């Protein structure tokens, strides 16, 4: 019988068809030629003639290829299973994708678990990254923000009390005139103004700003105009520019408001402009100590201050922001500024030096938040790594099943690269699906995070999912896919086809290499979760320590009510005192009230008035002799109400009113009169000029500014040393029962005395304390959440690996049992093998945590990074969880019935 | 126009119709199709391998035919082509067109010769 196929194949060769298609055509055509040949033989032609006539059917060398070319083009592509290198790269990728999709559809359970864990990991990372992006990475929402910087003044003699101060008005005037390094300089100071809005009387937070401030920032009102230079002067300052959010909430975004008058502090102010929505003025925590800006400004008003009324060295409470001229470095600007500062100090003639500090606005605003956020990003990144490890383990478990397939494909000519690509396409597809779902989750997560984040985190309002966040999500999805896909792909691709084909599918056991690979992955997982747990544990202990700190007062059963006195109705200190006397008397008679007092500023509710204090004999020209103390005006009952102990002497009484008497804290007593009795001693205080006070008592130290800072020197007095203002303050009520229960009665009592006095806050004192540690709590909660997720994922990983290994070794276990191994021997063996990587990972994790702990040292409070209790607890927890995760499958191993296991074969 | 060129043109236009109508009643393999065309045309129309199979594959690709390997006992396996639902409707419309065309030609030539 003639050989037709070589003839046909030669003619098909130019078409470069896939070998399968080529073979199919050759088969069919050969059959045709054979039929023709047989027919010709029946007509008694010679074999030779019949052969030639049949071959003629192919019509020369080229006609067949010519006829087939338009039909065959793009039709039959190489079947995937063959996997021979194709010349068309893209066609191969589509094939891989199609095939990957089919494989994922075939095991929906695996696909669902993989996509969901990936989505959680990628979603959490994207959410945290969107915070990092919004807070740290995105440039500040001002024009060319890199040129903006904060200027703070340094009084070298006072650096041990306050390293730097905000600016004062006279300095600002001189800077603006003398400094050439700056294109412009603006200053601002936080204020609050009484306003009767749609929801009743409120204290409206705002800022008085120099007319140059918005120009310096490069912000222009979206509606209306900026302040004019002449409006910086007193008397011409009855104008306001509204922030966009206040304009929307209070005036329903009515553009006609520009040019109209609104009433603030019972005075009429003309609205001259509305700021763009993108304007976010940095808040106090972002502009350094001693500035006072609310996070949600409602308006800006002109300075309206006469600089000549200000002490050249005092009243340091304006935030100054400068815009450096292009090409001028920070160092150049600073040296020029320091020359000017020296001149100012010389002219002031107060025997104090004056220097300055220039800090880029971005680092001033973001500095404090950076470390915490980067830690969270690292923590959530570790969780994603654990997700990767778990998925890699899941995929590795599927390797034996895939080996046969890979072997067949290799045998049919697929290259290793092609096999790896196919496997990677599958993990990439998982990564993309997980990433898409993750982005969806992140968009929910971001709004939750922003709502849960403490007000101390800067620029929270700017946190959103933008292009950069999306890019991040896509990149981590792909990288994650590559990470968890590469090991299994490599394993499959390095299969010896013959080995895989020789052993039956059920018998394709894990190689020793695969098993040790899976074990090391478990070790890695355990190590990562151990690190996270230890760090989260350190945060938790820090917070617990912090909340247990002796504040110096008893916060339980205290209701704190903040009030603000409208200046029109309360023009003097005496008017204010009358109001407080009436309120205290009224509240004292309420049922369930044990005692009541008032103070102008609650402890732990922010910085208050700070002034220099010293002995009358001290040389007043040397500022370093005068430490800074925090001053409070408090009623006599305040101390007993807050349970601040009297250590020596007595508290002033109502009868002492008008006398210049002071009660000081223990720390102030120790510093000013070390070893001596301060009672009856005189001291001088620079509060609106030097004034002399007599000390009549010493009370216990309290945490005034921050829970995590040791107590500062405190000076309490009954009255302000001047009469032209009435102070807003907090009324503290000690109740017998739950303090919240007294809230409505207290509110009613205050309203009855003056319903125009706004109550700005009404909450238990414990809440004030709790709020003061918000940032730490937020950090701790997220760290703990990530650590618990990590441990959970790791335990799933251990469970999966040990369980899988028991499943695969069923037969071996059966044989061992048949040969006389006791069940508890098997249990011990499985446990030992399972726990080995756990133990190694645990040890590695502890060592890593000891190093990592040093990096977050500043985020800890009163606890060392290698706190033995935390370390021991975490080791016990991780070992316990690991043991349970191993024990469950190990018990299954114990229950193996040797007969069944052997029959299983 | 010489004989061969006209035959080629004719074949091009009607080959699809011939093949579709041959597999209408039952599936047939390539050799059988070529034999039937040769026999029924009295030897005046012939398709060689080099032109028949590209045509079959094209029809298959269009979805008018479906080829299937069939192995009958004692024979080598052959590929049988069956008309698809789409092929059937294409055949119907082509036949209608062809008849109309022939009828038109007839009317013209008869009128001329009458």
Contacts between the chains, C-beta under 8 A, distances in Angstrom:
chain1	res1	chain2	res2	distance
A	25	B	53	7.3
A	27	B	77	7.7
A	27	B	79	7.9
A	28	B	30	6.4
A	28	B	53	7.1
A	28	B	78	7.8
A	28	B	79	4.9
A	29	B	49	5.7
A	29	B	53	6.3
A	31	B	29	7.7
A	31	B	30	7.9
A	31	B	31	7.1
A	31	B	76	5.9
A	31	B	77	7.7
A	31	B	78	5.8
A	31	B	79	7.7
A	32	B	30	5.3
A	32	B	31	4.7
A	32	B	34	7.6
A	32	B	49	5.6
A	32	B	53	7.7
A	33	B	49	6.8
A	34	B	76	7.4
A	35	B	31	4.2
A	36	B	31	6.9
A	56	B	48	7.5
A	57	B	48	4.6
A	57	B	49	4.1
A	57	B	50	7.0
A	58	B	48	7.5
A	58	B	49	5.6
A	58	B	50	5.5
A	59	B	48	5.3
A	59	B	49	7.5
A	59	B	50	4.0
A	59	B	51	7.3
A	60	B	50	7.8
A	63	B	50	4.2
A	63	B	51	7.5
A	64	B	49	7.0
A	64	B	50	4.3
A	64	B	53	7.8
A	64	B	54	7.7
A	67	B	50	5.7
A	67	B	51	5.9
A	67	B	53	7.5
A	67	B	54	3.4
A	67	B	55	7.8
A	68	B	53	7.3
A	68	B	54	4.9
A	68	B	57	7.0
A	70	B	54	7.9
A	70	B	58	7.8
A	71	B	54	5.3
A	71	B	57	4.6
A	71	B	58	4.7
A	71	B	61	6.1
A	72	B	57	7.1
A	75	B	57	8.0
A	75	B	61	5.9
